[in-house]
Amino acid sequence: MKARQLIAFARPYSGPLSILVLLTTASSILILAVPWLAGQMLARIVSGSASGQGQVIPLLLLCLAGVALLSFGTAYQSARTTAHLLSDLRQRVFDHVQRLPLGFHDGRSKGDTLALMTFEISRLSNFLTATLTTIPSRLLTTLGAIVLMFRIDARLALVVPVLVPAFYLILKIVGRRLRALGRAWQEAEAKVVAVAEEALEMLPATKAFTRERAQSERYQAALRRSAGLAVREGTIYAALEPLIGLLAAFAALAILLLAGHNVRTGQMSAAELFSFLFYAALLTRPVGALAHLYGQVQTARGTLTRLQGVLDIDAENLIDRQSPDWRARGNIVFEDVTFAYPGRETVLRGVNLDIAAGETVALLGANGAGKTAMINLLLRYYMPLSGRIFIDGQDSAGLTVADVRRQIGLVPQSAFLFNGTIRDNIAFGAETPTEERVDRAARLAQASKFIAGLPDGMDTLIGDRGLRLSGGQRQRIALARALINDPPILLFDEATSMFDEEGECAFIAACLDALKGRTVLLVTHRPATLALADRILTLDDGLLHETSRGPAKLNQALG
Ligand SMILES: Nc1ncnc2c1ncn2[C@@H]1O[C@H](COP(=O)(O)OP(=O)(O)OP(=O)(O)O)[C@@H](O)[C@H]1O
């Protein structure tokens, strides 16, 4: 077990976890007292000692009440600690995961990440609160029961060293099988989440191509695998319980057979036999739990390794290095920039580019030429393999991502809207959005008019990913969102590709005011958009060529 990592996860909860250990240990002590007191009571009943019973019975009742109370306390403390530990751990992982570079997410299925963030973490926190904290009490119960059995009848207690290891061994062998199944089930569940997540994402395409049945079958296959593993796991557990019961019954029978002789010869009283059997029965639970422990440790270890694997990846630095008031003028320089996506061929081979502050540059290139790659580099989603990128003469690598991204407004091809109001979606772009800023951004993006025509204006709910808006309306919201911070640099990544020519012209007319005084990089193929540009650059075979230079030819394009 990576004990150090586990301790690091548990450290903030050492207080509540210690209380759990104390509660379960106290409960163990009381549980150990019960067979002895019950035996004493029985002895007094058999001998007809009324006064003796008067002393023992209240003590026994007190013990039983104590066990019940402690059991409540343990369950309460365990639920409370699990709830807090789980939500803190989830928050921590969520915060880290969303700060991981896009490169991490590109290479990983969302379902895997979701599974880790939800039920895998849930299992881990259960392991900490329900399994680890009970180890001392289980050990205490085991050792205590054995010692007390030896005290009652040392010769009879020699059964224990024979039976307990046999018991332990069976559970361990079965535990190994369960462990493998548990791991496979966990993976199968992750796949179920992944398939469902992907299917929901693909829903419009599924409907368009009427692929519902195929998607349903994919989901069914994932479910079938998970269900099959769950049944196999369930079968083993179903067999395990009676097997343990049978073994315990055999042990009790063996003890009875051996002890019967002792009772007959008077070496042992009936009350002692009763206590002895009671302790033997007490042993089954902790021994069973301790045998399971190995499997649970292995499962927790797997989760811990996956979790640590994610937490060990450096997250992006969102702290400002520059003053929060720093606003670049907008000069962008690429100096001999070479770039390849991880494990892919080189897309940019020594790109040089100098965009003056306030200039509008269009970037052309065939599909896959690397236009988006340039935007991704500017936004610091990825780092160049070599070469440098400067903003206002400052090496972007020396700034934090927060510094860089605050200077840039991105209007992507897909607007990335969420299920909320228009106001919330525009405000998403700013740290401290005021109503005035949202309204101003909407006006600048020429979105105010259509927003006013919606049933609830700014408070209209736009549906999942903005599905209740048209493509053009979504794009205007995306532009307003990009403008809310009044960034000196604006990036349009094929932002007009879904418009018809008329729509594109209207959008561009809307943009003109918004573009004033900013540095703009337009990734586009559309003539109307090209007309906005002071310069047109083409990316070809990883190199940048200047295609034309001249003033914006918007009127010509519109005409
Ligand atoms: N996240 C990624 N991981 C790995 N490879 C990628 C990734 N994104 C794009 N690529 C690959 O990198 C190359 C450049 O892609 P990029 O998206 O920059 O091209 P583009 O010029 O914007 O293309 P388009 O006009 O089709 O949008 C392509 O060959 C593409 O397959």
The ligand as an SDF file (V2000), in Angstrom:
LIG
                    3D

 31 33  0  0  0  0  0  0  0  0999 V2000
   -5.9460   17.5090  -29.7300 N   0  0  0  0  0  0  0  0  0  0  0  0
   -5.2460   16.9760  -30.7170 C   0  0  0  0  0  0  0  0  0  0  0  0
   -4.4170   15.9410  -30.4760 N   0  0  0  0  0  0  0  0  0  0  0  0
   -3.6960   15.3980  -31.4590 C   0  0  0  0  0  0  0  0  0  0  0  0
   -3.7230   15.8130  -32.7180 N   0  0  0  0  0  0  0  0  0  0  0  0
   -4.5310   16.8350  -33.0400 C   0  0  0  0  0  0  0  0  0  0  0  0
   -5.3450   17.4630  -32.0560 C   0  0  0  0  0  0  0  0  0  0  0  0
   -6.0450   18.4430  -32.6410 N   0  0  0  0  0  0  0  0  0  0  0  0
   -5.6970   18.4260  -33.9440 C   0  0  0  0  0  0  0  0  0  0  0  0
   -4.7900   17.4590  -34.1870 N   0  0  0  0  0  0  0  0  0  0  0  0
   -4.1150   17.1630  -35.4610 C   0  0  0  0  0  0  0  0  0  0  0  0
   -3.2210   18.2380  -35.7170 O   0  0  0  0  0  0  0  0  0  0  0  0
   -3.2950   18.6760  -37.0460 C   0  0  0  0  0  0  0  0  0  0  0  0
   -3.6400   20.1640  -37.0990 C   0  0  0  0  0  0  0  0  0  0  0  0
   -4.9330   20.3650  -36.5760 O   0  0  0  0  0  0  0  0  0  0  0  0
   -5.6070   21.7910  -36.4310 P   0  0  0  0  0  0  0  0  0  0  0  0
   -6.9010   21.5980  -35.7220 O   0  0  0  0  0  0  0  0  0  0  0  0
   -4.6570   22.7510  -35.8610 O   0  0  0  0  0  0  0  0  0  0  0  0
   -5.8620   22.1490  -37.9660 O   0  0  0  0  0  0  0  0  0  0  0  0
   -6.7420   23.3040  -38.5920 P   0  0  0  0  0  0  0  0  0  0  0  0
   -5.8640   23.9820  -39.5710 O   0  0  0  0  0  0  0  0  0  0  0  0
   -7.3610   24.1530  -37.5370 O   0  0  0  0  0  0  0  0  0  0  0  0
   -7.8270   22.4280  -39.3370 O   0  0  0  0  0  0  0  0  0  0  0  0
   -9.3640   22.7550  -39.6890 P   0  0  0  0  0  0  0  0  0  0  0  0
   -9.3830   23.8210  -40.7410 O   0  0  0  0  0  0  0  0  0  0  0  0
   -9.8090   21.4510  -40.2160 O   0  0  0  0  0  0  0  0  0  0  0  0
  -10.0260   23.1450  -38.4010 O   0  0  0  0  0  0  0  0  0  0  0  0
   -4.3270   17.7910  -37.7250 C   0  0  0  0  0  0  0  0  0  0  0  0
   -3.6080   16.8320  -38.4720 O   0  0  0  0  0  0  0  0  0  0  0  0
   -5.0840   17.1370  -36.6070 C   0  0  0  0  0  0  0  0  0  0  0  0
   -5.4140   15.8080  -36.9400 O   0  0  0  0  0  0  0  0  0  0  0  0
  1  2  1  0
  2  3  1  0
  2  7  2  0
  3  4  2  0
  4  5  1  0
  5  6  2  0
  6  7  1  0
  6 10  1  0
  7  8  1  0
  8  9  2  0
  9 10  1  0
 10 11  1  0
 11 12  1  0
 11 30  1  0
 12 13  1  0
 13 14  1  0
 13 28  1  0
 14 15  1  0
 15 16  1  0
 16 17  2  0
 16 18  1  0
 16 19  1  0
 19 20  1  0
 20 21  2  0
 20 22  1  0
 20 23  1  0
 23 24  1  0
 24 25  2  0
 24 26  1  0
 24 27  1  0
 28 29  1  0
 28 30  1  0
 30 31  1  0
M  END
$$$$
